[in-house]
Amino acid sequence: MATDAADKRSGGKGFWLILAGLVGVNLGVSFYFAPRRVELHHAPVVQLPNFLAFLGVPGEWMPAHVTFTWLIMAILMVVGVLGTRALKPVPGPLQNVVEVVIEAFCGLLDQMIGRQGRQFLPLIGTAGLFILTSNLLGNIPGLQPPTANWNTTVALAVTVFLSYNYFGIRKHGFLNYLKHFCGPIWWLAPIMFVIEFIGHLARPVSLSIRLFGNIFGEESVIVILISLAWLVMPYLIWLGIMLPLSLFTAIVQTFVFIMLSMVYIAGAVEEGHGEEHH
């Protein structure tokens, strides 16, 4: 009994030592990177020279969201190559992670679109992994999530918008695809077409604003808390509340974006678009 009690005390002590070390390391990092004045964006630790100035891109440095977008692209490409270059019947850790991620995306596509939905895996999988990695990047002091910039979210939303309309036109033909904008009642077609057209234009707006607003707001709160880390209490609030909430939000916002994208694709490629007008 005495030995058990000693083991419990030792385990509890070890837990608090690890926690104290984690707080100390994170506090040191935040002191090093965080500016002492309140800003909406902390200074990035990585910047690239503006080699696109001849195209009209202003400033001496490339915009932070472009720099970190390329960083995420590089990370995903390296992980993809390393995880698939030597496939084995008994997968290693990295191959196992890659297979689990692909199976998860395939499962979602099967549920939302059907087996034919797997042809859209490159779009949905790439967008989902990019958004998730980008959202999580903001939890590292000195790094900025590209999705906290509306240029990135608009580009993602427009890509999805153009893609699902292309998929619908490719499957049904241009005229048959336009017919489903007119509704089932022919004499209401002029009104329904305008309503449906405006509704489709609103989709990229809602996709981009939802993702940008959530990540930008979260990033702003985190930056304010870390910039006041020298007061200790705001830092503890970030570590104990905002960090777990940020991880949860990163996953939820990624899931919402790809789910809506799959809903739009499913609506575009579903059977019977032109049949109801015959």
C-alpha positions in Angstrom: 0.0 0.0 0.0 2.8 2.3 0.9 4.5 1.6 -2.5 1.2 2.3 -4.4 0.8 5.6 -2.5 4.4 6.6 -3.3 3.9 5.7 -7.0 0.8 7.9 -7.1 2.6 10.8 -5.5 5.5 10.4 -7.9 3.1 10.3 -10.9 1.2 13.4 -9.7 4.5 15.2 -9.2 5.7 14.3 -12.7 2.5 15.6 -14.2 2.8 19.0 -12.5 6.5 19.2 -13.5 5.6 18.5 -17.1 2.8 21.0 -17.0 5.1 23.6 -15.4 7.7 23.0 -18.1 5.2 23.3 -20.9 3.9 26.6 -19.5 7.5 27.9 -19.1 8.5 27.0 -22.6 5.3 28.5 -24.1 5.6 31.6 -22.0 9.3 32.1 -23.2 8.3 31.6 -26.8 5.4 34.1 -26.5 7.7 36.7 -24.8 10.2 36.3 -27.7 7.8 36.6 -30.6 4.8 38.6 -29.3 5.0 42.4 -29.7 4.3 44.4 -26.5 1.7 46.5 -28.2 -1.7 45.2 -29.2 -2.1 44.4 -32.9 -4.4 42.3 -34.9 -1.5 40.4 -36.4 1.7 39.4 -34.8 4.9 39.9 -36.8 5.7 36.7 -38.8 9.0 34.9 -38.2 9.3 34.0 -41.9 9.1 36.5 -44.7 10.1 36.3 -48.4 11.5 39.2 -50.5 8.9 40.6 -52.9 10.1 39.1 -56.2 6.6 39.8 -57.7 7.0 43.6 -57.6 7.0 43.7 -61.4 3.4 42.4 -61.3 2.3 45.2 -59.1 2.6 43.5 -55.7 3.3 46.3 -53.2 5.9 46.3 -50.4 9.4 45.1 -49.8 8.3 41.7 -48.6 5.7 39.2 -49.9 2.4 39.3 -48.0 2.4 37.0 -45.0 -0.6 35.0 -46.2 1.2 34.2 -49.4 4.4 33.2 -47.6 2.6 30.8 -45.3 0.4 29.5 -48.1 3.5 28.3 -49.8 4.9 26.9 -46.6 1.7 24.9 -46.1 1.8 23.7 -49.7 5.4 22.6 -49.2 4.5 20.7 -46.0 1.6 18.9 -47.6 3.7 18.0 -50.7 6.6 16.6 -48.6 4.2 14.6 -46.4 2.4 13.3 -49.5 5.6 12.2 -51.2 7.1 10.6 -48.1 3.8 8.9 -47.2 3.2 7.3 -50.7 6.6 6.8 -52.3 7.2 3.3 -50.9 3.8 1.8 -50.2 4.0 -1.4 -48.1 1.4 -4.1 -47.2 2.1 -3.4 -43.6 2.1 0.4 -43.5 4.6 2.4 -41.4 3.4 5.3 -39.2 3.4 7.9 -41.9 1.7 5.7 -44.5 -0.8 4.6 -41.9 -1.7 8.3 -41.2 -2.0 9.1 -44.9 -4.3 6.0 -45.4 -6.5 7.0 -42.5 -6.9 10.5 -43.8 -7.7 9.3 -47.3 -10.2 6.8 -46.0 -11.9 9.5 -43.9 -12.3 11.8 -46.9 -13.6 8.8 -49.1 -16.1 7.9 -46.4 -17.5 11.5 -46.4 -17.7 11.6 -50.2 -19.5 8.2 -50.2 -22.0 9.4 -47.7 -22.6 12.8 -49.4 -22.4 12.0 -53.1 -22.1 8.2 -53.4 -19.3 6.0 -54.8 -19.0 8.4 -57.8 -18.0 11.1 -55.4 -14.5 9.6 -55.0 -13.6 11.3 -58.3 -13.7 14.6 -56.4 -11.3 13.5 -53.8 -8.4 15.6 -55.2 -10.4 18.8 -54.7 -12.1 18.0 -51.4 -9.0 16.3 -49.9 -6.6 19.1 -50.9 -8.9 21.9 -49.7 -9.6 20.1 -46.4 -6.0 19.4 -45.6 -4.9 22.9 -46.7 -7.6 24.6 -44.5 -6.9 22.4 -41.5 -3.2 22.9 -41.7 -3.7 26.6 -42.2 -6.1 26.9 -39.2 -3.7 25.0 -36.9 -0.7 27.2 -38.0 -2.1 30.1 -36.1 -1.5 28.3 -32.8 2.3 28.6 -33.2 3.6 32.0 -32.1 5.2 33.8 -35.0 3.2 32.1 -37.7 0.0 33.4 -39.3 -2.8 31.2 -40.7 -3.5 32.1 -44.3 -7.2 31.6 -43.7 -7.2 34.6 -41.5 -6.8 36.7 -44.7 -9.8 37.1 -46.9 -7.7 36.8 -50.0 -7.1 33.1 -49.2 -10.6 32.3 -48.2 -12.1 34.0 -51.3 -9.6 32.0 -53.5 -10.7 28.8 -51.9 -14.4 29.6 -52.2 -14.2 30.7 -55.8 -12.2 27.5 -56.7 -15.1 25.4 -55.2 -17.7 27.5 -56.9 -16.1 27.2 -60.4 -15.4 23.5 -59.8 -18.9 22.3 -58.9 -20.4 24.3 -61.7 -17.9 22.7 -64.1 -18.7 19.3 -62.8 -22.4 19.9 -63.3 -22.0 21.2 -66.8 -19.6 18.3 -67.7 -22.1 15.7 -66.6 -25.4 17.2 -67.8 -24.4 19.6 -70.6 -24.7 23.3 -70.4 -28.4 23.7 -71.3 -29.6 20.8 -69.1 -27.5 22.2 -66.2 -29.1 25.6 -66.6 -32.6 24.0 -66.5 -32.4 23.1 -62.9 -32.1 26.8 -62.1 -35.6 27.2 -63.5 -37.5 25.0 -61.0 -40.2 22.4 -61.8 -43.0 24.9 -62.8 -42.3 26.4 -66.3 -44.3 29.6 -65.8 -42.3 30.4 -62.7 -39.0 29.8 -64.5 -38.0 33.5 -64.9 -38.4 34.2 -61.2 -36.8 31.0 -60.1 -33.9 31.4 -62.4 -33.1 34.8 -60.8 -33.5 33.5 -57.3 -31.4 30.4 -58.0 -28.7 32.4 -59.7 -28.4 34.9 -56.8 -28.4 31.9 -54.4 -25.5 30.3 -56.2 -23.5 33.6 -56.3 -24.0 33.9 -52.5 -22.4 30.5 -51.9 -18.8 31.6 -52.4 -19.5 34.7 -50.4 -20.8 32.7 -47.4 -18.0 30.1 -47.7 -15.3 32.7 -47.7 -16.7 35.1 -45.1 -17.6 32.2 -42.6 -14.1 30.8 -42.7 -12.3 34.2 -42.7 -14.4 35.6 -40.0 -14.0 32.7 -37.6 -10.2 32.3 -38.1 -9.5 36.1 -38.1 -11.5 36.7 -35.0 -9.9 33.8 -33.2 -6.4 35.0 -34.4 -7.1 38.5 -33.2 -8.1 37.4 -29.7 -5.0 35.1 -29.4 -2.7 37.8 -30.6 -4.1 40.3 -28.0 -3.8 37.8 -25.2 -0.2 36.8 -26.1 0.8 40.4 -26.6 -0.3 40.9 -23.0 1.6 37.8 -21.8 3.8 39.9 -19.6 0.8 40.3 -17.3 0.7 36.5 -17.0 -3.1 36.1 -16.6 -3.9 36.8 -20.3 -1.3 34.2 -21.2 -2.9 31.6 -18.9 -6.3 32.4 -20.4 -4.9 31.8 -23.9 -3.2 28.5 -22.8 -6.1 27.2 -20.8 -9.1 28.4 -22.8 -8.2 29.9 -26.2 -5.7 27.2 -27.3 -8.1 24.2 -26.8 -10.9 26.3 -28.3 -8.7 27.2 -31.3 -7.9 23.6 -32.0 -11.6 22.7 -31.9 -12.5 25.7 -34.2 -9.8 24.7 -36.7 -11.4 21.3 -37.1 -15.0 22.5 -37.1 -14.4 25.2 -39.7 -12.5 22.7 -41.9 -15.4 20.2 -41.6 -18.0 22.9 -42.4 -16.2 24.1 -45.5 -15.7 20.7 -47.0 -19.2 19.5 -46.1 -20.8 22.5 -47.8 -18.5 22.0 -50.8 -19.6 18.3 -51.1 -23.3 19.4 -50.8 -22.8 21.8 -53.7 -21.1 19.2 -55.8 -23.8 16.6 -55.0 -26.5 19.1 -56.1 -24.6 19.9 -59.3 -24.0 16.2 -60.4 -27.3 14.6 -59.2 -29.4 12.8 -61.7 -32.6 14.3 -63.1 -31.6 17.9 -63.5 -33.2 18.2 -66.9 -35.8 15.4 -66.6 -38.2 17.4 -64.6 -38.7 19.8 -67.5 -39.5 17.3 -70.2 
